[in-house]
Amino acid sequence: MVDACHEQYGGSWASAYSGNGAGDWYCEDVVSRRTGGLNLDSYCNRTYGCNSIAFNSGGLFDWHCT
């Protein structure tokens, strides 16, 4: 998740979560404390190729690219 936030927003951003569900991840700038959404499909595409998508098998820590 940290890599996805860095790729989407820049090096001062980190990943964080607000609950226990798969969709509770977000990105936060550690300097300004601004927050932003997380596009995992886009991250998977750029990292593993255009046919790769994000998949979650049920929980907060169950994300992977397929």
N, C-alpha and C positions, 0 to 999 in steps of 0.2 A: 504494500500500500504506500509506503514511503516513496518508492521509486515512481509510482504512478503520480503522486502529488508533485514530486520534483519535476517530472516530465511535463505535467500539465501547467504548473504555476511557477516553478523556479526553485532554486536551492534553499531558500529560507522557509519553504513550506514543509510541513510534516503531516502525517496522517493521524487521525484521532477518531474516536467513535463515541456515540452518545447513548448507546443501549446495547442489547444483546442480539439484535436482528441483523440479517444479512445487509439490509439497506441503511444501517446506522453509521456507516463510515462517511467521513468528510475530510477535507484538507483545511489546515490552519497555518497561517503565516506566523512563525514564532516571534517575529519582531513586532508586527503591527496588531496581531491577534485577529486579523480579518479571516473569514472563513469562506470556503467555496465547495462546490459539489465535486464529485469524483466520477469521471467517465472511464470505467474499467474496460468497456468494449474498445474504446479508442486506444487505450494503453496496450491491450492485447494485440490489436491490429498492428500498431507501430513496432512492438517488441517481437512478435512471433510471425508476422505476415498477415496479409489481407484476409485470409480465411479464418483467422483466430478470433474467438469471442470470449467474453467473460462468462463464467458459469459458477453458480453457487449451489452446493448440495444440501443447504439447509441452515447453516449457522453463521455467526459473525466471522469465524476464522476458516470457513469452508470455501473461499473463493479460489478459483484457478482459471487459467486460460486453456481453452480447448482448440 
